[in-house]
């Protein structure tokens, strides 16, 4: 969740996930003042958790942790 998913480590990720997002990228956007409304931040956060749930099966730790984060 903290860094972009590496396509070399997770083949096919970018085929399934059209808009990748991670918490590290979100922090960078905060630091750069790129969020001008809380809704923008929330949309990116929903991408982080939604992408994890979409790509990983429900019994995986990544899917389960995404559910907990929500």
LOMAR-503157 format. One record per atom (N, C-alpha, C, O): x, y, z; residue in three letters. Coordinates in steps of 0.2 Angstrom, whole numbers, padded with zeros to 4 digits. Each point is the difference from the previous one (the first is absolute). Last residue first. Layout:
# LOMAR-503157
+-------+-------+-------+-----+
!    c1 !    c2 !    c3 ! res !
+-------+-------+-------+-----+
!     X !     Y !     Z ! ALA !
...
+-------+-------+-------+-----+
//
This chain:
# LOMAR-503157
+-------+-------+-------+-----+
!    c1 !    c2 !    c3 ! res !
+-------+-------+-------+-----+
! -0053 !  0002 !  0025 ! UNK !
! -0006 !  0004 ! -0002 ! UNK !
! -0004 !  0001 !  0006 ! UNK !
! -0006 !  0003 !  0000 ! UNK !
!  0025 ! -0016 !  0002 ! UNK !
!  0002 !  0007 ! -0001 ! UNK !
! -0006 !  0004 ! -0002 ! UNK !
! -0001 !  0006 !  0002 ! UNK !
! -0001 ! -0029 ! -0001 ! UNK !
!  0001 !  0003 !  0007 ! UNK !
!  0002 !  0007 !  0000 ! UNK !
! -0003 !  0004 !  0004 ! UNK !
!  0001 ! -0016 ! -0024 ! UNK !
! -0007 !  0000 !  0003 ! UNK !
!  0001 !  0004 !  0007 ! UNK !
! -0004 !  0004 !  0002 ! UNK !
!  0024 ! -0009 ! -0014 ! UNK !
! -0004 !  0005 ! -0003 ! UNK !
! -0007 !  0001 !  0003 ! UNK !
! -0002 !  0006 !  0001 ! UNK !
!  0015 ! -0024 !  0006 ! UNK !
!  0003 !  0006 !  0003 ! UNK !
! -0004 !  0006 ! -0003 ! UNK !
! -0001 !  0005 !  0003 ! UNK !
! -0004 ! -0026 ! -0012 ! UNK !
! -0003 !  0001 !  0007 ! UNK !
!  0003 !  0006 !  0003 ! UNK !
! -0004 !  0003 !  0004 ! UNK !
!  0012 ! -0008 ! -0025 ! UNK !
! -0007 !  0001 ! -0001 ! UNK !
! -0003 !  0001 !  0007 ! UNK !
! -0003 !  0005 !  0002 ! UNK !
!  0025 ! -0012 ! -0003 ! UNK !
!  0000 !  0007 ! -0003 ! UNK !
! -0008 !  0002 !  0000 ! UNK !
! -0001 !  0006 !  0001 ! UNK !
!  0007 ! -0028 !  0006 ! UNK !
!  0002 !  0005 !  0005 ! UNK !
! -0001 !  0007 ! -0002 ! UNK !
! -0003 !  0005 !  0003 ! UNK !
! -0011 ! -0025 ! -0015 ! UNK !
!  0007 !  0002 !  0001 ! UNK !
!  0000 !  0006 !  0005 ! UNK !
! -0004 !  0003 !  0002 ! UNK !
! -0016 ! -0015 ! -0009 ! UNK !
!  0003 ! -0003 !  0005 ! UNK !
!  0008 !  0002 !  0001 ! UNK !
!  0003 ! -0002 !  0004 ! UNK !
! -0019 !  0011 ! -0022 ! UNK !
! -0002 !  0001 !  0007 ! UNK !
!  0004 ! -0003 !  0006 ! UNK !
!  0000 !  0003 !  0005 ! UNK !
!  0012 !  0002 ! -0029 ! UNK !
! -0005 ! -0004 !  0002 ! UNK !
! -0002 !  0002 !  0008 ! UNK !
!  0004 !  0002 !  0004 ! UNK !
!  0008 !  0016 ! -0021 ! UNK !
!  0001 ! -0005 !  0005 ! UNK !
! -0006 ! -0004 !  0002 ! UNK !
! -0005 !  0003 !  0001 ! UNK !
!  0004 !  0017 ! -0015 ! UNK !
!  0005 ! -0005 ! -0003 ! UNK !
!  0001 ! -0006 !  0004 ! UNK !
!  0002 ! -0005 ! -0003 ! UNK !
! -0018 !  0021 !  0009 ! UNK !
! -0002 ! -0002 ! -0006 ! UNK !
!  0006 ! -0005 ! -0003 ! UNK !
! -0002 ! -0005 ! -0003 ! UNK !
!  0004 !  0016 !  0024 ! UNK !
! -0005 ! -0005 !  0000 ! UNK !
! -0002 ! -0003 ! -0007 ! UNK !
! -0001 ! -0006 !  0000 ! UNK !
!  0018 !  0023 !  0002 ! UNK !
!  0002 ! -0006 !  0004 ! UNK !
! -0005 ! -0005 !  0000 ! UNK !
!  0001 ! -0006 ! -0001 ! UNK !
! -0007 !  0027 ! -0008 ! UNK !
!  0004 ! -0004 ! -0004 ! UNK !
!  0003 ! -0006 !  0003 ! UNK !
!  0000 ! -0006 ! -0003 ! UNK !
! -0013 !  0020 !  0016 ! UNK !
! -0004 ! -0003 ! -0006 ! UNK !
!  0004 ! -0004 ! -0004 ! UNK !
! -0002 ! -0006 ! -0002 ! UNK !
!  0012 !  0019 !  0019 ! UNK !
! -0003 ! -0005 !  0002 ! UNK !
! -0004 ! -0004 ! -0005 ! UNK !
!  0000 ! -0006 !  0000 ! UNK !
!  0011 !  0025 ! -0007 ! UNK !
!  0005 ! -0004 !  0004 ! UNK !
! -0004 ! -0006 !  0002 ! UNK !
!  0003 ! -0006 ! -0002 ! UNK !
! -0016 !  0023 ! -0007 ! UNK !
!  0004 ! -0004 ! -0005 ! UNK !
!  0005 ! -0005 !  0003 ! UNK !
!  0000 ! -0006 ! -0002 ! UNK !
! -0012 !  0021 !  0016 ! UNK !
! -0004 ! -0005 ! -0002 ! UNK !
!  0003 ! -0004 ! -0006 ! UNK !
! -0001 ! -0006 ! -0001 ! UNK !
!  0013 !  0024 !  0009 ! UNK !
!  0000 ! -0005 !  0005 ! UNK !
! -0005 ! -0006 ! -0002 ! UNK !
!  0002 ! -0006 !  0001 ! UNK !
! -0002 !  0025 ! -0015 ! UNK !
!  0006 ! -0004 !  0000 ! UNK !
!  0001 ! -0005 !  0005 ! UNK !
!  0002 ! -0006 ! -0002 ! UNK !
! -0021 !  0020 !  0003 ! UNK !
!  0000 ! -0004 ! -0006 ! UNK !
!  0006 ! -0004 ! -0001 ! UNK !
!  0000 ! -0006 ! -0002 ! UNK !
! -0001 !  0021 !  0020 ! UNK !
! -0004 ! -0006 !  0001 ! UNK !
!  0000 ! -0004 ! -0006 ! UNK !
!  0000 ! -0006 !  0000 ! UNK !
!  0011 !  0027 ! -0001 ! UNK !
!  0004 ! -0005 !  0004 ! UNK !
! -0004 ! -0006 !  0001 ! UNK !
!  0003 ! -0006 ! -0001 ! UNK !
! -0014 !  0023 ! -0010 ! UNK !
!  0005 ! -0003 ! -0004 ! UNK !
!  0004 ! -0005 !  0003 ! UNK !
!  0002 ! -0005 ! -0002 ! UNK !
! -0019 !  0017 !  0014 ! UNK !
! -0002 ! -0005 ! -0004 ! UNK !
!  0005 ! -0003 ! -0005 ! UNK !
! -0001 ! -0006 ! -0002 ! UNK !
!  0005 !  0024 !  0017 ! UNK !
!  0001 ! -0007 !  0003 ! UNK !
! -0003 ! -0005 ! -0004 ! UNK !
!  0002 ! -0006 !  0000 ! UNK !
!  0009 !  0028 ! -0011 ! UNK !
! -0006 ! -0002 !  0003 ! UNK !
!  0001 ! -0007 !  0003 ! UNK !
!  0003 ! -0004 ! -0003 ! UNK !
!  0014 !  0013 ! -0009 ! UNK !
! -0003 !  0007 !  0002 ! UNK !
! -0007 ! -0001 !  0003 ! UNK !
! -0003 !  0005 !  0003 ! UNK !
!  0028 ! -0018 ! -0009 ! UNK !
! -0007 ! -0001 !  0002 ! UNK !
! -0003 !  0006 !  0002 ! UNK !
!  0003 !  0004 !  0005 ! UNK !
!  0020 ! -0005 ! -0011 ! UNK !
! -0004 ! -0001 ! -0005 ! UNK !
! -0007 ! -0002 !  0001 ! UNK !
! -0005 !  0000 ! -0004 ! UNK !
!  0027 !  0007 !  0017 ! UNK !
! -0007 !  0004 !  0000 ! UNK !
! -0004 ! -0002 ! -0006 ! UNK !
! -0004 !  0005 ! -0002 ! UNK !
!  0025 ! -0015 !  0009 ! UNK !
!  0000 !  0004 ! -0005 ! UNK !
! -0006 !  0005 ! -0001 ! UNK !
!  0000 !  0004 ! -0004 ! UNK !
!  0002 ! -0021 !  0021 ! UNK !
!  0006 !  0004 !  0001 ! UNK !
!  0000 !  0005 ! -0006 ! UNK !
!  0003 !  0006 !  0001 ! UNK !
! -0019 ! -0022 ! -0003 ! UNK !
! -0002 !  0004 !  0006 ! UNK !
!  0006 !  0005 !  0001 ! UNK !
! -0001 !  0006 !  0000 ! UNK !
!  0004 ! -0022 ! -0016 ! UNK !
! -0005 !  0004 ! -0002 ! UNK !
! -0002 !  0005 !  0005 ! UNK !
! -0001 !  0006 ! -0001 ! UNK !
!  0015 ! -0024 !  0006 ! UNK !
!  0004 !  0005 ! -0004 ! UNK !
! -0005 !  0006 ! -0002 ! UNK !
!  0002 !  0005 ! -0001 ! UNK !
! -0011 ! -0023 !  0013 ! UNK !
!  0004 !  0004 !  0004 ! UNK !
!  0003 !  0006 ! -0004 ! UNK !
!  0001 !  0005 !  0002 ! UNK !
! -0012 ! -0022 ! -0014 ! UNK !
! -0005 !  0005 !  0003 ! UNK !
!  0004 !  0004 !  0005 ! UNK !
! -0002 !  0006 !  0000 ! UNK !
!  0014 ! -0023 ! -0010 ! UNK !
! -0002 !  0005 ! -0005 ! UNK !
! -0005 !  0005 !  0003 ! UNK !
!  0001 !  0006 ! -0001 ! UNK !
!  0005 ! -0024 !  0015 ! UNK !
!  0006 !  0004 ! -0001 ! UNK !
! -0002 !  0006 ! -0005 ! UNK !
!  0002 !  0006 !  0001 ! UNK !
! -0018 ! -0023 !  0003 ! UNK !
!  0000 !  0005 !  0005 ! UNK !
!  0006 !  0005 ! -0001 ! UNK !
!  0000 !  0006 !  0002 ! UNK !
! -0011 ! -0017 ! -0024 ! UNK !
!  0003 ! -0002 !  0006 ! UNK !
!  0001 !  0005 !  0005 ! UNK !
! -0001 !  0006 ! -0001 ! UNK !
! -0011 ! -0014 ! -0025 ! UNK !
!  0001 !  0005 !  0005 ! UNK !
!  0003 ! -0003 !  0006 ! UNK !
! -0002 ! -0006 !  0002 ! UNK !
! -0006 !  0001 ! -0030 ! UNK !
!  0003 ! -0002 !  0006 ! UNK !
!  0001 !  0006 !  0005 ! UNK !
!  0001 !  0006 ! -0002 ! UNK !
! -0017 ! -0012 ! -0019 ! UNK !
!  0002 !  0006 !  0004 ! UNK !
!  0004 ! -0002 !  0006 ! UNK !
! -0004 !  0000 !  0006 ! UNK !
! -0004 ! -0017 ! -0021 ! UNK !
!  0001 !  0006 ! -0005 ! UNK !
!  0003 !  0006 !  0004 ! UNK !
!  0003 !  0004 ! -0003 ! UNK !
! -0003 ! -0032 !  0007 ! UNK !
! -0001 !  0007 !  0004 ! UNK !
!  0002 !  0005 ! -0005 ! UNK !
!  0006 !  0001 ! -0001 ! UNK !
! -0004 ! -0023 ! -0007 ! UNK !
! -0006 !  0000 !  0004 ! UNK !
! -0002 !  0007 !  0003 ! UNK !
! -0006 !  0002 !  0000 ! UNK !
!  0026 ! -0005 ! -0012 ! UNK !
! -0005 ! -0002 ! -0005 ! UNK !
! -0007 !  0000 !  0003 ! UNK !
! -0005 !  0002 ! -0003 ! UNK !
!  0025 !  0002 !  0015 ! UNK !
! -0002 !  0006 ! -0003 ! UNK !
! -0006 ! -0002 ! -0006 ! UNK !
! -0003 !  0005 ! -0002 ! UNK !
!  0013 ! -0022 !  0016 ! UNK !
! -0003 !  0005 !  0004 ! UNK !
! -0003 !  0006 ! -0004 ! UNK !
! -0006 !  0001 !  0001 ! UNK !
!  0020 ! -0021 ! -0009 ! UNK !
! -0008 !  0001 ! -0001 ! UNK !
! -0003 !  0005 !  0004 ! UNK !
! -0006 !  0001 ! -0002 ! UNK !
!  0028 ! -0011 !  0012 ! UNK !
! -0002 !  0000 ! -0007 ! UNK !
! -0007 !  0000 ! -0001 ! UNK !
! -0004 ! -0003 !  0004 ! UNK !
!  0020 !  0009 !  0016 ! UNK !
! -0007 ! -0002 ! -0001 ! UNK !
! -0002 !  0001 ! -0007 ! UNK !
! -0003 !  0004 ! -0002 ! UNK !
!  0025 !  0000 !  0007 ! UNK !
! -0001 ! -0004 !  0006 ! UNK !
! -0007 ! -0003 !  0000 ! UNK !
! -0001 ! -0005 !  0002 ! UNK !
!  0008 !  0021 ! -0019 ! UNK !
!  0005 ! -0006 !  0000 ! UNK !
! -0001 ! -0005 !  0006 ! UNK !
!  0000 ! -0006 ! -0001 ! UNK !
! -0012 !  0026 !  0000 ! UNK !
! -0003 ! -0004 ! -0005 ! UNK !
!  0005 ! -0006 ! -0001 ! UNK !
! -0003 ! -0006 ! -0002 ! UNK !
! -0001 !  0021 !  0024 ! UNK !
!  0005 ! -0001 ! -0005 ! UNK !
! -0002 ! -0005 ! -0005 ! UNK !
! -0001 ! -0006 !  0002 ! UNK !
! -0013 !  0024 !  0015 ! UNK !
!  0001 ! -0007 ! -0002 ! UNK !
!  0005 ! -0001 ! -0006 ! UNK !
! -0001 !  0004 ! -0005 ! UNK !
!  0002 !  0018 !  0022 ! UNK !
! -0004 ! -0003 ! -0006 ! UNK !
!  0002 ! -0007 ! -0001 ! UNK !
!  0005 ! -0003 !  0002 ! UNK !
! -0005 !  0011 !  0023 ! UNK !
!  0004 !  0001 ! -0006 ! UNK !
! -0004 ! -0002 ! -0006 ! UNK !
! -0004 ! -0005 !  0001 ! UNK !
! -0005 !  0002 !  0021 ! UNK !
!  0004 !  0006 !  0001 ! UNK !
!  0004 !  0002 ! -0006 ! UNK !
!  0003 !  0006 !  0000 ! UNK !
! -0017 ! -0026 !  0003 ! UNK !
! -0004 !  0006 !  0000 ! UNK !
!  0004 !  0006 !  0000 ! UNK !
! -0002 !  0006 ! -0002 ! UNK !
+-------+-------+-------+-----+
//
